[in-house]
Amino acid sequence: LNVSGLMTIPPYDPDPELARPHFAALRALQETLAAQYGAARWRHLSMGMSHDFEVAISEGATLVRVGTAIFGTRELG
């Protein structure tokens, strides 16, 4: 197993700004781990989905999950 970063999915809220504290906390953890163990090992921050990816990017996301924005809502059932 080769760990190359951290990932979070905050609780869903229609207001994307409410995800910001979760994204900021993960970025702070990444910075702490990078200082302690070396930045190369913690280079990725996977956070943000279709409804909050802009906030995630502004908080340092390097990977976002935007499937719904690209492909639309899935029909379940």
Contacts in CASP RR format, 6 or more apart in sequence:
PFRMAT RR
TARGET T0000
AUTHOR 0000-0000-0000
METHOD contacts of the structure
MODEL  1
LNVSGLMTIPPYDPDPELARPHFAALRALQETLAAQYGAARWRHLSMGMS
HDFEVAISEGATLVRVGTAIFGTRELG
3 41 0 8 1.000
4 41 0 8 1.000
4 42 0 8 1.000
4 43 0 8 1.000
4 44 0 8 1.000
5 30 0 8 1.000
5 41 0 8 1.000
5 42 0 8 1.000
5 43 0 8 1.000
5 44 0 8 1.000
5 45 0 8 1.000
5 46 0 8 1.000
6 26 0 8 1.000
6 29 0 8 1.000
6 30 0 8 1.000
6 33 0 8 1.000
6 42 0 8 1.000
6 44 0 8 1.000
6 45 0 8 1.000
6 46 0 8 1.000
7 45 0 8 1.000
7 46 0 8 1.000
7 47 0 8 1.000
7 63 0 8 1.000
8 22 0 8 1.000
8 23 0 8 1.000
8 26 0 8 1.000
8 46 0 8 1.000
8 47 0 8 1.000
9 47 0 8 1.000
9 48 0 8 1.000
9 49 0 8 1.000
10 18 0 8 1.000
10 19 0 8 1.000
10 22 0 8 1.000
10 23 0 8 1.000
10 47 0 8 1.000
10 52 0 8 1.000
11 22 0 8 1.000
12 51 0 8 1.000
13 19 0 8 1.000
14 51 0 8 1.000
16 51 0 8 1.000
16 52 0 8 1.000
16 54 0 8 1.000
16 55 0 8 1.000
17 55 0 8 1.000
19 48 0 8 1.000
19 52 0 8 1.000
19 55 0 8 1.000
19 56 0 8 1.000
20 55 0 8 1.000
20 59 0 8 1.000
22 47 0 8 1.000
23 47 0 8 1.000
23 48 0 8 1.000
23 55 0 8 1.000
23 56 0 8 1.000
23 59 0 8 1.000
23 60 0 8 1.000
23 61 0 8 1.000
24 59 0 8 1.000
26 45 0 8 1.000
26 47 0 8 1.000
26 59 0 8 1.000
27 45 0 8 1.000
27 59 0 8 1.000
27 60 0 8 1.000
30 42 0 8 1.000
30 45 0 8 1.000
33 41 0 8 1.000
33 42 0 8 1.000
34 41 0 8 1.000
34 42 0 8 1.000
43 62 0 8 1.000
44 62 0 8 1.000
44 63 0 8 1.000
45 59 0 8 1.000
45 60 0 8 1.000
45 61 0 8 1.000
45 62 0 8 1.000
45 63 0 8 1.000
46 61 0 8 1.000
46 62 0 8 1.000
46 63 0 8 1.000
46 64 0 8 1.000
46 65 0 8 1.000
47 56 0 8 1.000
47 59 0 8 1.000
47 61 0 8 1.000
47 63 0 8 1.000
47 64 0 8 1.000
48 55 0 8 1.000
48 56 0 8 1.000
48 61 0 8 1.000
48 64 0 8 1.000
48 65 0 8 1.000
49 64 0 8 1.000
49 65 0 8 1.000
49 66 0 8 1.000
49 68 0 8 1.000
50 65 0 8 1.000
50 66 0 8 1.000
50 67 0 8 1.000
50 68 0 8 1.000
50 69 0 8 1.000
51 68 0 8 1.000
53 61 0 8 1.000
53 64 0 8 1.000
53 65 0 8 1.000
53 66 0 8 1.000
53 69 0 8 1.000
56 64 0 8 1.000
57 64 0 8 1.000
68 74 0 8 1.000
END
